[in-house]
């Protein structure tokens, strides 16, 4: 009897221990079952919501919070619109991740731009590309024929600004009036509320970059340029010529125009007399420049009240290669709080 009494506490203790171990095992199994294995592949960017596109999630506060940043040398290139980001933001990324080495690469022939960057990516000359427009149908078809899957990762918002000669007296233009100027339906400023002065529209060539492609497709509705449109080498050349041509007009990425001293950024509207400036008011006259400069109207670009905006994309391969990892990591870095603040400082609008 005494012996059985001694064994009873031991048996109760053994049963309780086994029960606790069983509960713990069930909890571990459930936790492992709830883990999403895609998190190890897509990192902070999330899974694509539609073919070729991803909807990135916030990547963290700082560059150091991003995981899966690869080591090695990665060539990248593309849109000239991205030049301020390459100049101001990429060195900050390099300082935070010195083993993630980025080397900007121009195309072997022709001019740099969104289209040339995507072509170089498809030809395995770049790890990822920077674009001021989404992929077009021809690029998607080429990628498919090569067995390559590409993904577009949006990282910032940009606006298209209109530059005119600083002495031109006109309150603004509607988007339709801009279309009419570049398609040849309007040839004198008096037709759109300005002085009796011939209009001289300037543009880069269609093959020169994503900004021109976006302008033709999304603003002009794929209508051809008027023969009166004067083709220029680049935006620097165009702004110089607008500044010396009384009736000159040109379009480009807003950060390339708004802060310039030699031209006037023009308010735009969807309806007459409902113009929204691409700059923060009050307007800074060119006579006060460069001591003071106009700054971007970030709120109007972000809330959509400014009529011509677009997103900037990192174009990356959608596979398990080091190049694909580099492209996704670069986008994730730009989407951190630190990256978005640096993008804004470079003259663009936060995506979030």
C-alpha positions as CSV (number, residue, x, y, z in Angstrom):
1,X,0.0,0.0,0.0
2,X,2.8,2.3,0.8
3,X,4.6,1.4,-2.4
4,X,1.5,2.2,-4.5
5,X,1.1,5.5,-2.7
6,X,4.7,6.5,-3.7
7,X,4.1,5.6,-7.3
8,X,0.9,7.6,-7.7
9,X,2.6,11.1,-7.7
10,X,5.2,9.9,-10.2
11,X,2.5,8.7,-12.5
12,X,0.5,11.9,-12.3
13,X,3.7,13.9,-13.0
14,X,4.5,11.8,-16.0
15,X,1.0,12.2,-17.5
16,X,1.1,16.0,-17.0
17,X,4.5,16.3,-18.6
18,X,3.4,14.2,-21.7
19,X,0.3,16.4,-22.0
20,X,2.3,19.6,-22.0
21,X,4.8,18.2,-24.6
22,X,1.8,17.3,-26.8
23,X,0.3,20.7,-26.7
24,X,3.6,22.3,-27.5
25,X,4.1,20.1,-30.5
26,X,0.6,21.0,-31.8
27,X,1.4,24.7,-31.5
28,X,4.7,24.4,-33.3
29,X,3.1,22.5,-36.2
30,X,0.4,25.1,-36.5
31,X,2.9,28.0,-36.5
32,X,4.9,26.3,-39.2
33,X,1.8,25.6,-41.2
34,X,0.8,29.3,-41.2
35,X,4.2,30.5,-42.5
36,X,4.0,31.9,-46.0
37,X,6.9,30.4,-48.1
38,X,6.4,33.2,-50.7
39,X,7.8,35.7,-48.1
40,X,11.2,34.2,-48.6
41,X,11.0,34.8,-52.4
42,X,9.2,38.1,-52.8
43,X,10.7,39.8,-49.7
44,X,9.1,43.0,-48.8
45,X,7.5,43.7,-52.2
46,X,4.7,41.2,-52.1
47,X,3.3,39.0,-54.9
48,X,2.2,40.3,-58.3
49,X,-1.4,41.4,-58.5
50,X,-1.6,41.1,-62.2
51,X,0.7,39.8,-65.0
52,X,3.9,41.8,-65.1
53,X,3.0,44.1,-62.2
54,X,3.7,44.1,-58.5
55,X,2.1,46.1,-55.8
56,X,4.9,46.8,-53.4
57,X,4.4,46.9,-49.6
58,X,6.4,49.2,-47.3
59,X,9.9,48.0,-47.0
60,X,10.8,49.4,-43.6
61,X,12.1,52.6,-42.2
62,X,15.8,52.5,-43.3
63,X,17.9,51.0,-46.0
64,X,19.4,48.7,-43.4
65,X,15.9,47.1,-42.8
66,X,15.7,45.6,-46.2
67,X,16.6,41.9,-46.4
68,X,17.8,39.8,-49.3
69,X,20.1,42.5,-50.7
70,X,22.6,40.6,-52.9
71,X,26.4,41.2,-53.0
72,X,28.2,41.8,-56.3
73,X,28.4,44.2,-59.2
74,X,25.1,44.9,-61.0
75,X,24.8,47.0,-64.1
76,X,21.6,49.1,-64.5
77,X,20.4,51.9,-66.7
78,X,17.5,53.3,-68.7
79,X,15.4,56.4,-68.3
80,X,17.0,59.8,-68.3
81,X,14.1,61.0,-66.0
82,X,15.8,58.9,-63.3
83,X,19.0,61.0,-63.4
84,X,18.4,62.9,-60.2
85,X,17.6,59.7,-58.4
86,X,20.8,58.1,-59.6
87,X,22.7,61.2,-58.6
88,X,21.2,61.8,-55.2
89,X,19.6,58.6,-53.9
90,X,21.8,55.8,-55.2
91,X,25.0,57.0,-53.4
92,X,23.0,56.7,-50.1
93,X,22.1,53.1,-51.0
94,X,25.8,52.4,-51.8
95,X,26.9,53.8,-48.4
96,X,24.4,51.6,-46.6
97,X,25.1,48.5,-48.7
98,X,28.7,48.8,-50.0
99,X,28.7,45.2,-51.3
100,X,25.6,45.9,-53.4
101,X,27.6,47.6,-56.1
102,X,25.6,49.5,-58.9
103,X,27.1,50.6,-62.2
104,X,25.2,52.8,-64.5
105,X,25.6,51.7,-68.1
106,X,24.7,53.6,-71.3
107,X,23.5,51.7,-74.4
108,X,26.2,50.7,-76.8
109,X,24.5,52.8,-79.6
110,X,21.8,55.4,-79.6
111,X,20.6,57.5,-76.7
112,X,19.7,56.3,-73.1
113,X,16.0,56.1,-72.2
114,X,13.3,53.8,-70.9
115,X,13.1,51.8,-74.1
116,X,16.8,51.3,-74.6
117,X,17.1,50.2,-70.9
118,X,14.4,47.6,-71.3
119,X,16.0,46.3,-74.6
120,X,19.4,46.0,-72.8
121,X,17.7,44.1,-69.9
122,X,16.2,41.7,-72.4
123,X,19.6,41.3,-74.1
124,X,21.2,40.5,-70.7
125,X,23.2,43.7,-70.7
126,X,21.6,45.0,-67.5
127,X,20.6,43.4,-64.3
128,X,17.5,45.7,-64.1
129,X,16.4,48.9,-65.7
130,X,14.8,52.2,-64.7
131,X,11.7,53.3,-66.6
132,X,9.5,56.4,-66.7
133,X,6.6,54.3,-68.2
134,X,5.2,50.8,-68.0
135,X,6.2,48.0,-70.4
136,X,4.5,48.3,-73.8
137,X,2.9,45.5,-75.8
138,X,5.9,45.0,-78.0
139,X,8.3,44.6,-75.1
140,X,6.0,42.1,-73.4
141,X,5.8,40.1,-76.6
142,X,9.6,40.1,-77.0
143,X,10.1,39.0,-73.4
144,X,7.5,36.2,-73.9
145,X,9.2,35.1,-77.1
146,X,12.5,34.9,-75.3
147,X,11.0,33.0,-72.4
148,X,11.7,35.9,-70.0
149,X,9.2,37.2,-67.5
150,X,9.5,40.8,-66.5
151,X,7.9,42.6,-63.5
152,X,7.2,46.4,-63.1
153,X,7.8,47.7,-59.6
154,X,6.5,51.3,-59.1
155,X,8.6,53.4,-56.7
156,X,7.7,57.1,-57.3
157,X,5.3,59.6,-58.9
158,X,6.4,62.1,-61.5
159,X,4.6,64.9,-63.3
160,X,5.0,66.2,-66.9
161,X,5.5,69.9,-66.9
162,X,5.2,72.4,-69.7
163,X,7.9,75.0,-70.2
164,X,7.5,78.2,-72.1
165,X,9.5,81.3,-72.7
166,X,9.6,83.4,-69.4
167,X,8.3,86.5,-71.2
168,X,5.2,84.8,-72.6
169,X,2.0,86.2,-71.0
170,X,-0.5,83.4,-70.7
171,X,-2.2,82.1,-67.5
172,X,-2.1,78.5,-68.5
173,X,-3.2,75.8,-70.9
174,X,-5.6,72.9,-70.9
175,X,-4.3,69.5,-71.7
176,X,-6.4,69.6,-74.9
177,X,-4.7,72.8,-75.9
178,X,-1.3,71.2,-75.4
179,X,-2.5,68.3,-77.6
180,X,-3.7,70.8,-80.3
181,X,-0.3,72.6,-80.3
182,X,1.7,69.4,-80.8
183,X,-0.6,68.0,-83.4
184,X,-0.6,71.2,-85.4
185,X,-4.3,72.3,-84.9
186,X,-3.0,75.4,-83.0
187,X,-0.1,77.4,-84.3
188,X,-0.4,80.9,-82.7
189,X,-0.5,81.8,-79.0
190,X,-3.5,84.1,-79.7
191,X,-5.6,80.9,-80.4
192,X,-5.2,79.9,-76.7
193,X,-5.5,83.2,-74.9
194,X,-1.9,84.5,-75.5
195,X,-0.4,87.2,-77.7
196,X,-0.3,87.2,-81.4
197,X,2.9,85.2,-81.6
198,X,3.8,82.0,-83.6
199,X,4.2,78.9,-81.5
200,X,7.4,76.9,-81.8
201,X,6.9,73.5,-80.2
202,X,10.0,71.5,-79.2
203,X,10.3,67.8,-78.5
204,X,12.9,65.0,-78.3
205,X,12.4,62.2,-80.9
206,X,10.0,59.4,-80.1
207,X,12.9,56.8,-79.9
208,X,14.8,59.0,-77.4
209,X,13.0,58.0,-74.2
210,X,10.1,57.0,-72.1
211,X,8.9,60.6,-71.5
212,X,8.3,61.1,-75.2
213,X,6.6,57.7,-75.5
214,X,4.4,58.5,-72.6
215,X,3.6,62.0,-74.0
216,X,2.6,60.6,-77.4
217,X,0.6,57.6,-76.1
218,X,-1.1,59.1,-73.0
219,X,-1.3,62.8,-73.8
220,X,-1.6,62.9,-77.6
221,X,-3.5,59.6,-77.8
222,X,-1.0,58.2,-80.3
223,X,-1.6,61.1,-82.7
224,X,1.5,62.0,-84.7
225,X,3.6,65.1,-84.0
226,X,2.9,68.1,-86.3
227,X,5.7,68.7,-88.9
228,X,6.1,72.0,-87.2
229,X,7.5,70.3,-84.1
230,X,11.2,71.0,-83.8
231,X,13.3,68.0,-82.7
232,X,16.0,68.6,-80.2
233,X,18.9,66.5,-78.9
234,X,18.0,66.5,-75.2
235,X,16.2,68.4,-72.5
236,X,19.2,70.7,-71.8
237,X,19.2,71.7,-75.5
238,X,15.4,72.2,-75.5
239,X,15.3,74.4,-72.4
240,X,18.1,76.6,-73.9
241,X,16.1,77.0,-77.1
242,X,12.8,77.7,-75.3
243,X,14.5,80.4,-73.3
244,X,15.7,82.2,-76.4
245,X,12.6,81.6,-78.5
246,X,9.7,84.0,-77.7
247,X,7.0,81.5,-78.7
248,X,8.8,78.3,-77.6
249,X,7.2,75.5,-75.7
250,X,8.5,72.1,-74.4
251,X,7.5,69.3,-72.1
252,X,9.6,67.2,-69.8
253,X,9.7,65.6,-66.3
254,X,8.6,68.2,-63.8
255,X,11.9,68.2,-61.8
256,X,13.7,69.0,-65.0
257,X,11.6,72.1,-65.6
258,X,10.1,73.6,-62.4
259,X,13.4,74.8,-60.8
260,X,15.0,76.2,-64.0
261,X,15.8,79.9,-64.3
262,X,15.6,80.3,-68.1
263,X,12.0,79.1,-68.7
264,X,8.6,79.4,-67.1
265,X,6.7,76.3,-66.0
266,X,3.1,76.7,-67.1
267,X,0.0,75.8,-65.1
268,X,-2.2,73.1,-66.7
269,X,-5.9,72.2,-66.3
270,X,-8.4,69.7,-67.5
271,X,-10.9,72.6,-68.0
272,X,-10.3,76.2,-69.1
273,X,-9.5,78.6,-66.3
274,X,-9.0,75.7,-63.8
275,X,-5.3,75.6,-64.0
276,X,-3.0,73.9,-61.5
277,X,0.6,75.0,-61.3
278,X,3.4,72.3,-61.2
279,X,5.1,74.6,-58.7
280,X,4.3,75.7,-55.2
281,X,2.7,79.1,-55.1
282,X,3.6,81.9,-55.0
283,X,5.5,81.8,-58.3
284,X,9.1,82.7,-58.2
285,X,10.0,85.0,-61.1
286,X,13.1,84.1,-63.1
287,X,14.6,87.5,-62.2
288,X,14.9,86.1,-58.6
289,X,16.6,82.9,-59.8
290,X,19.0,81.3,-58.8
291,X,18.8,82.9,-55.3
292,X,15.3,81.5,-55.1
293,X,13.8,78.8,-57.2
294,X,10.3,77.3,-57.8
295,X,9.7,74.0,-56.0
296,X,7.4,71.1,-57.0
297,X,3.8,71.1,-56.2
298,X,4.0,67.7,-54.4
299,X,0.4,67.7,-53.2
300,X,-1.1,68.3,-56.6
301,X,0.9,65.5,-58.1
302,X,0.0,63.1,-55.3
303,X,-3.7,63.8,-55.1
304,X,-4.2,63.9,-58.9
305,X,-5.4,67.5,-59.2
306,X,-2.4,68.2,-61.5
307,X,-3.6,66.6,-64.8
308,X,-0.5,64.9,-66.2
309,X,1.2,62.5,-63.8
310,X,2.8,59.1,-64.1
311,X,4.7,56.5,-62.1
312,X,8.4,55.6,-62.2
313,X,9.2,51.9,-62.4
314,X,12.0,49.5,-61.7
315,X,11.8,46.8,-64.4
316,X,13.2,43.5,-63.2
317,X,13.3,39.9,-64.2
318,X,10.8,37.7,-62.4
319,X,12.8,34.6,-61.7
320,X,15.2,33.3,-59.1
321,X,18.4,34.8,-60.8
322,X,20.8,37.1,-59.0
323,X,19.7,39.9,-61.4
324,X,16.1,39.4,-60.4
325,X,17.1,39.6,-56.8
326,X,19.1,42.8,-57.4
327,X,16.1,44.5,-59.1
328,X,13.7,43.6,-56.4
329,X,16.2,44.7,-53.7
330,X,16.8,48.0,-55.4
331,X,13.0,48.7,-55.6
332,X,12.6,47.6,-51.9
333,X,15.4,50.0,-50.9
334,X,13.7,52.9,-52.7
335,X,10.4,52.1,-51.0
336,X,11.7,52.4,-47.5
337,X,10.9,55.6,-45.5
338,X,14.5,56.6,-46.0
339,X,14.3,55.9,-49.8
340,X,11.1,57.7,-50.3
341,X,12.4,60.8,-48.4
342,X,15.5,60.8,-50.6
343,X,13.3,60.5,-53.7
344,X,11.3,63.5,-52.6
345,X,14.4,65.5,-51.9
346,X,15.6,64.6,-55.4
347,X,12.5,66.3,-56.8
348,X,9.9,63.5,-57.2
349,X,6.8,62.6,-55.3
350,X,6.6,59.8,-52.8
351,X,4.6,56.8,-53.9
352,X,3.3,56.5,-50.3
